Amino acid sequence: MPKGSSEAKGKKQTKKETKGKAQRAKKDPNAPKRPAQAYILYVSDKRAEIKEKHPDYKNTEIISEAAKLWKEASASEKKPYEDKAKKLKEKYEEELAAYNKKQGKSKKGKGKEKDKEEEGSEEEEEEEEEDEE
């Protein structure tokens, strides 16, 4: 039998198994969008300049040129973009906290852990009550 055959193991593969990718949860369209990084802010500013200098450049070439400029830029040239990115990140974190509060969620992953802990403590209480009887 061939190596990758599902019959070799004696079970059929489902569609999900054959795709190789796990199903992702759908994103909430009302959730705040993540902020742009300093590099992205820089590229969006420089894109028009590069396009003016090189009107024949394709998008990939424009991005390559912007990446080269970013790499060669000094810390003082990058600072305004980094500061703006930092402000955007702080604003995003505030919006995310407000959104999570509205949704009744705690910080990443902690909600699930709390639920499991509560379930475990309820089960322990039930066992203790049964032991007492």
N, C-alpha and C positions, 0 to 999 in steps of 0.2 A: 504493500500500500504506500501511497505517497506520504511524505513527511508531514505536510500541513493538513492532511485530511482530517475532517471532523469524525469520520467513521473509525479512524484509528483509535480514538479514545472511547468509542462506544456511545457518544451522545451527539445530538445535533446542536449546531450553534444557532443562536437566535440572531435576529437582525442587529441588535445592539452590540452583541459580541463581535460580529464581523466588521463593524464600522471601526472599532478601535478607539473611539472617543466617547468619553462620558457625557451624558446629557447635562447641560448647564441650566441653572435656574434662570427664568426670564427676569430681565432687569425691569425695575419699576421706572416708568417714564417720568414720574414725579420726583424721583431721587435727584439730588444735586449732582451736577456733572463735575468730574475731577478737573482740577486746575491745570493750566498749561505749564510746562517746565520752562526754565530760563532759555534753554536752547530753542524751543519752539517759538517763544516770543521774539527772539533774535531773528530767526529765519523769516517769520512773518513780516518783520520790519525791513529786512534786507532784500526780500524777494523782488520788490518793485525796482530797487536800485540795480540789481543784477539783471533783471529783465530789460531795463533801459540800456545798459551797457552792452548786453548780448541778446538782441531780440530774436536771434536764430536758435537760441538754446532751448532744448526740450526741458520738461519739468524735472526729469532726473538729473540733468546737467546743472540746472539752477540749484537744486538741493545739494548736489556735490560741491558746488562753488560756495554755497552758504556754509556748509560744514567745514570747508577749508578755512573760510574767514573766521568762523567761530573758534576753530582750533588755534589759529594764529593770533586771535584777539587777546589783549592783555587783561589782567584782572580788573583794572579800572574801566575798561570798555565793557566787560561782562557785568559789572556790579549793578548798573541800573536794571538790567533784565533779571538778575538774581533777586534784587530787592522787590521788584514787581511780582515775581513768581512767589516769593515768600508771603507777600500781602495777599495774593490770590489764594494761596494754600491756607492761610489763617481764616480768610473769609469762608472758604470751602468747609473747613473743619467746624466753624460755627453753624453753617447751614446744615451740615450733616448731623451735628448734635441735635439741632432743632428738629430735623426730619426724623431722626431715630426716636426722639422723645415723643413726637407726634404719633409715630408708628408703634410705640411701646417696645422698642428694642433697646438693648444695652449695647456696649461696645462690641466690636467684632468677636464672634464666637463665644462670648461669655454668656449669652442668653441660653444657648444650648446646654452649657455646663451647669448653669443654675437649675434648669429644668431637670436634668439628670440627677442632681444632688437632691432636689425636692422629692423626686420620685423615690430615690433610694431611702430618704429619711421617712417617707410615708410607709414604705414597705417594712422598714425596721420597726416602726411604731406598731404596725399591725402584728408583726411577729411577736413583739414583746407582750402585747395584749393577749395573744393566743397562748403564750407560755404561762402567763399569770393565771389563766383559767384552768 
